[in-house]
Amino acid sequence: RRGTLLVFVEVKQRADFNAALFAVTARNRRRMEQAVKSWLARHPR
């Protein structure tokens, strides 16, 4: 957290950039979104 900015990051390592792009699927994005929503619900401002 930096000031009013809060960033959630999922770190992935792949051999090259194109492989990394395809590593993040729609399912991965949905799971991350749910995790963020859950965290925000438990940590209201």
Order of alpha helices (4+ residues) and beta strands (2+ residues): alpha-alpha
